Amino acid sequence: MKENVTSILDLPNEILLHICRYLSQSHILYAFYTPLTPEYRFHSIISDYYETIRLDQQTYYEFIHLRSLFLFSELPLRPKSLILSNRHVNILIERFSDSEFFSNDVLQSIFSNLTHLTILNYSVTDLHFIDDHIKELKQLEYFHVNIIPFDTQSDAYMLSKCNRSFTEIIYRVKMPLLHTFRCETPNGLILQKDTIDDLYILLDGIAPNAETMLIKLYQPRILTRPRPNGRLSCPRLTQFSFLECSIGLSIDDLKSIFVYMKNLNQLTLSIRNTPDPTFCDGSIVESILNKYLPSLRQFHYTMTHQISDQTVPKDFLRWPMVIKTYGERIHIYSLPWPSNKYDRREIPAESEATDLNHSKYKKHLLVTNNTQFHQFNKYFAHVDQITTSLPLHIQLPWHVTKLILSANTSINVWISNAVVQPSIRHFIAKSNVIDEKQMLILIQKFPRVKYLELLLSSDMIPFIRCWNILFNRKDNTRKYCSDWPNLIIFSTAVSREQRYFLTATSYSFEWFIRNTDLKYYTDRFFFDENNSKITIWF
C-alpha cells in the first residue's frame, strides 16, 4: 500500500474499540475474530468480545453465526464469561440449551470453561437447563441467576426443584472457586423454611469465599437450642445486606450473626416491626457495631417498632439517623435513601415516608396519571420501562426503551392521542389490536421497535391481514420487512379456535408460509409454537 494512502489499520486501538461499540458482538467477531492467527492485531484488541459472550439481543442470523464459532472444529470458541438473557428474545435460552443446536458434549465443554455465568429472565419451566449442567461449573467464580415470577402450581414445583439444585452449590461446595452467588427467585432462595436458622447454617463455613451477601428472611427462628456462638467463618465477607419481613428479630439474633463476619466494612439492615426496643437506642446499636464489626465503614439502616412503655429512642452519634413517629410507630432510617442503586431497604408505607427519595433508582414505573410523564427528568431519571394505560401526549425521554400497554386500554383511544415515540425498542400491548388500520398506526407511533408482543384479533381475516402488514414486502430487493425494519422478534397469543384453524390441514408453520408474506422472507428465521403462543425470531 502506498505511503500516502491510509486504511483502517492506521487507526489507534482506542478509535477501533470506539467503532466496535456501534456494532453487535456477532458482527465484531465475524470481522475481527481470528483464533487460528491470534497474533493479529485486531484479534488481540477485541479479546473482551470473545472472552465474554452476551446472548440477549441477537437476531437469529447472528445467533447462528455465534453457534458456528462454538462448533468450530479446529479451535472452538470457549468464553470465560457467558451471559444468557430472555429479557428481549424470550426463547433465546431455550434455543441455546436445545440439543438441536448444541450436543451435551459441547455444552459440557462450554460450561466447564466458564468462570462467570449470568442467566437472566429465566422461566421456571426451563430450569432443567441448570439442573443438567450444574456439575460442569467447577471453575465458576461468579454465578447470577434471575428467575421470572411463576403463576401455576406446576411452576412452583419446578421452582422447588431449582432450589434443591442451588442448595447443592452451597452445601456440597461443588464450586470451590465460587465467591459470588446471586440468586433472584420469586420467593428468594429457600434453604429450609427461610428462617434465621438457615442463615446460621449458611454462615457457618459453607460459603467461606463469599465476599457479598444479600439475605432476606421470611420466618422467625424455629429451633429451641441456644444460638450458635459462631466463629470467623466468612473472612472475605465485606458487604452484607440483611432484610427481614416482620419475623420478630431481637438484638441477640443480630449479635449472633455478626460473629461470623468481623471483617465486614459495609452493612445494610432493614428491620420491620421488631418488638425489641433496643433497636431504637442509637448508643447501644453503635456499641454493638463497634464491638463485633471493627472494620465497618458504611452503615445503611431502617427500622420500625411499635411504641411501648420501654421505648426510649436515643440518637446515633457516628451514624446520623432520621427518627420519626407515626401514630404508635417509630421509624428510624439513614440518609441518603436509597444509598445506591442496589439498596433493597423497604419503606414501611408510602404515607409514612413521603419525604424519602425512594424513586431515585427505580427502573420500572407504573404510570397512572399524566403528571408522572412530566417528572421523568426530576424523579425517574433511571427508569427504562413503563407500564400505562394512558395516551402518551409527550415524547418519552431516550432512556425509556420499553413500553407495556395495560390490558384495560382501548387501543383506538390510545393510539389516536399518542405521539411518535422513537426511543421505544420493546413494545408489549396487552389489549387486542383488532384490525390492520390500528397496526399501521402502531408502526407510525413506534418506528424503531425491535421486540414486539401484541394480542391480535380473534377473527381470522383481520388476524391474517395484521400478519401480512408486519411482514409486508413492498420492495423485493430488501430482505427485511419494510414497515418495521429493525424487528428482531414478534410474539402473539393464539386462541383455541385460531389454533384449531391453523392446524386443521397442516402444521402452523406451514400454514403461515402458505398464507402470509413470510414466504417472501429470504433470510433465516426461527418459528416457535409453544402452548398458546407463536413467536418468530428473525
Secondary structure, 3 states (H helix, E strand, C coil): CCCCCCCHHHCCHHHHHHHHCCCCHHHHHHHHCCCCCCCCHHHHHCHHHHHEEEECCCCHHHHHHHHHHHCCCCCCCCCCEEEEECCCCCCHHHHHCCCCCCCHHHHHHHHHCCCEEEEEEECHHHCHHHHHHHHHCCCCCEEEEEECCCCCHHHHHHHHHHHHHHHHHHHCCCCCCCCEEEEECCCCCCCCCCCHHHHHHHHCCCCCCCCEEEEEECCCCCCCCCCCCCCCCCCCCCEEEEEECCCCCCHHHHHHHHCCCCCCCEEEEEEEEECCHHHHEHHHHHHHHHHHCCCCCEEEEEEEEECCCCCCCECCCCCCCEEEEECCEEEEECCCCCCCCCCCCCCCCHHHCCCCCCCCCCCEEEECCHHHHHHHHHHCCCCCEEEECCCCCCCCCCCCCEEEECCCCCHHHHHHHCCCCCCCCEEEEEEEECCHHHHHHHHHHCCCCCEEEEEECCCHHHHHHHHHHHCCCCCCCCCCCCCCCCCCEEEEECCHHHHHHHHCCCCHHHHHHHHCHHHHCCCCCEEEEECCEEEEEC
